[in-house]
Amino acid sequence: MRMISESQLSAVLAGVPGVPRVVAGGNFAAPHRALAVVDGALARYRLFMLNAQQGVPDRAGVTLETPFVGAGMRGRDGLRYFPSRLSLVPNLLRDVLPPDIVVVHTSAPRAGAVSLGTEVNILPAAIEAARARGGLVVAQVNPRMPFTYGDALIAEDEIDLALETDEPLPSPLPRPPDEVSRAIGARVAELVPDGATLQLGIGAVPDATLAELTARRGLAIWSEMFSDGVLALDKAGALDPDVPVTASFLFGGPELYAWVDGNPRVRMLRTEKTNDPGLIARRPSLVSVNSALQVDLFAQANASRVHGAIYSGFGGQTDFVVGALHSPGGRAIIALPSWHPKADTSTVVPRLTGPVTSFQHSFIVSEQGTAHIWGHDAAGQAQQIVDHVAHPGVRDELRAAGRELGFPLR
């Protein structure tokens, strides 16, 4: 790893031929300073990121690519969305979308290695794919990036060039759960026993669920990501101290970043491991909690599209639904409000009109109640969803529509 200036990096990048593909860390660990140098040096390139936040380059000559759309790419003209389970994105990079340049945000070196810190995810696979074709690996080295262990550790000689920075990590804006989210979180928490292994997605409902679990004991975390709620569980004594907190990326506030820095109880693994349904299934009583934009009477969930336009993507939902169903005592839960206040419409529809993100869940939960899905026949599942998940104002309409679909709804 050779430390260089921005002007030196720009000169190196200017010599990269063609229209290179640049893979960069996403979420709240994007290497913005290094990406700015990339953007200034390359007239045309493809930028591949997961859950990119605001501030990523977006101009003529830049083709945005992602399997999971974040706020920084959502609605952009020319966006290339690649449908993929998160566990399979490394295969995309290896076989179909090989990177020419990988840009990562790392800690300062310790004992010959740097750490990817809060964002491991697909980056080890991207580095390997770039190395295999003679590509370039660039690090934005920041002493404020937490030093985490597991697959986060990258030997210095795996990185070609590095820029030194000293900047605080960004955090998502705090959004306290509203009354509906708290009601859903309380219902979901009732389905989580002591000793469970938790996977929770992103959003107000997962955060509210964690807040309801502080009285549990012996909990473990095996998740693609985690945030401040896990730290609150640890403070409350809810986590098993002998089981490492395992994830692939994280984001939250400064206190969370300080907690994970050098913490041997936190193990950051590659996406291929955290999201492997086979490895997930080995975890005892794995409870997977994910959100959706819509569910239908066939117990299918849409977590990807709004009015036909891509909103996010599969993410790890499909990986964890399958893994949880095969876990001994595991449960796959979809949680969502019964009503979209902005769109002023029901989240429960007779039948999804767009692509399905996941199906065959254990439970579907809204603030109205809990639908027991697993073990019921198709008609029973539809009845559960109408009676316990749907908003009361649309239940009669759903019953009528369900009958037209062949469900003998009462």
Number of C-alpha atoms within 10 A of each C-alpha: 18 12 16 13 12 17 11 14 19 19 13 14 19 14 10 15 9 10 15 18 23 25 28 27 27 26 23 20 25 26 23 19 16 25 20 15 17 22 21 14 18 19 13 17 19 18 24 24 26 25 23 24 19 15 12 20 18 16 12 11 13 19 20 26 22 23 22 26 27 20 16 19 28 18 13 13 12 12 16 17 17 15 16 18 19 26 23 16 26 24 18 16 21 17 10 10 17 23 28 25 25 26 26 30 30 32 26 20 18 12 7 11 19 26 28 31 28 31 29 30 33 27 25 22 20 30 27 20 24 23 18 13 11 12 20 21 24 26 26 24 26 21 15 18 26 23 24 27 23 19 20 27 23 19 15 19 11 16 21 14 22 24 20 19 17 12 12 11 19 14 14 12 8 8 9 11 18 11 11 19 23 21 22 25 28 19 20 29 20 11 13 22 16 15 17 24 27 25 26 25 21 13 13 19 28 27 23 24 26 22 19 19 25 20 11 18 17 16 25 27 24 26 26 28 22 27 21 17 20 22 19 17 22 15 11 14 16 21 27 18 13 9 16 17 25 22 27 27 27 23 20 20 15 13 10 19 22 14 13 22 18 13 15 12 16 19 19 31 26 24 26 20 19 26 28 19 22 17 14 27 21 15 22 18 24 32 30 29 29 24 23 20 20 27 30 22 26 21 27 21 26 23 24 24 19 13 8 10 11 17 18 22 25 22 25 24 27 21 23 34 29 22 25 32 24 21 22 13 15 25 27 29 28 28 29 27 25 26 22 14 10 6 8 8 13 20 22 27 20 21 18 17 11 13 13 17 20 22 17 16 21 22 22 30 26 27 24 18 20 22 25 19 23 18 9 13 10 15 16 19 22 24 24 23 27 27 20 20 26 27 20 14 10 16 18 13 13 24 21 15 17 24 14 12 13 9 19 14 19 11
